[in-house]
Amino acid sequence: MESEKRKKVLVIKLCCLGDIVQTTPALRAFHEAGLEVHLLCSKWVKDIAGMVPFIDKTHVIDAGNPLSAAAALFRMRREKFDIAVNFHRDLKSFIFMKLAGARLTAGFEWKGSGGMVDRAFKFNPDIHETQRYLSVARGLGFKTDNEYTQLSAVPSELDGASGRLKIGIFPAGGSNPGTVMPTKIWPAEKFNALIRMLEENNAAVYAFGSVQDRPSVENAVKGTGAKIMITRAIGEFASYAAGLDAFVASDTGPLHIAAALGIPAIGIFGPTSPEHFGARGKKSVNLRESGACLDSPCCEPGTFHKRKFLDCADNICMKAVTPEKVFGAIMESLK
């Protein structure tokens, strides 16, 4: 009976993997206040939502299917939410939030949101993504002292690492529904050099990727003893990552997942900046070589919708980060 008395909050965040992870401090603020936390997300990220310890119920929608949207809206109205929070800035999500029938609606200020939200908060492009989501939660009166991202997963055993450091790498990335950004990827030859340095120091290296990432993974591990780990589900990857001693990736969903699991996660940045998009786990290290490109970072919160970053033909900002620098960050994080 007591659970029926809890106030309910609906958080709308449809995509993507890293973005869901970055919402966890705000979700924690709602959870710590005793609210029953619901998340509306796309089916592409439902597995990662299941690892967030602050979500009581997940609602999945196929945004491109009108019947799915209508069914989700029907379920939302039956929940009788006290608060609905929209973490997007587009007309469809604001309309959906309005129709969900919550007593109070909140979200970011946006050109098309006038009259559709009860409490509008400034979208500040100059702060980290986690802080933007937290600014909405705090603006509504919810507080949390813990601003780290957080996920939960049961570690899976990794073969061939008895008595050795277990280091994971993710040589692919930069691909989300609607946006493919290969300029975010650290070059394969640099991953290869890093693997050799790690193996010289008796580390076992595991190269992760999905089925479509296999060519990139194979290219990165060529001539090394790294073990290729092709995973077919986010939960499978997270279980393996939870058993690692450290993890290295560009600004991708797997980086943010590993960081939120609490292991040392070394992020390599260029088109995006660590100040705005860096991994925010308790043991995260974010690397970027400033000055390598006058246009870097070119993918920023205030300019993302213009999509000029897709015109880059040479990611010199990523190439400027050396394997030696990444290796040093790994060793320092393990002290």
ABEGO torsion letter per residue (X at the ends): XAAAABBBBBBBBAOBAAAAAAAAAAAAAAAAAGBBBBBBBBAAAAAAAAABAABABBBBBBAABAAAAAAAAAAAAAAGBABBBBABBBAAAAAAAAAAGBABBBEBBBAAABGABABBBBBBAABBAAAAAAAAAAAAGBBBABABBBBBBBBBBBBGABGBBBBBBBABEGBBBGBBBAAABBBAAAAAAAAAAAAAAGBBBBBBEBAAAAAAAAAAABGBABBBBBBABAAAAAAAAAABABBBBBBBAAAAAAAAAGBBBBBBBBABBAAAABBABAABBBBBBBGABAAOBABBAAAAAAGAAAABABBAAAAABBAAAAAAAAAAAAX
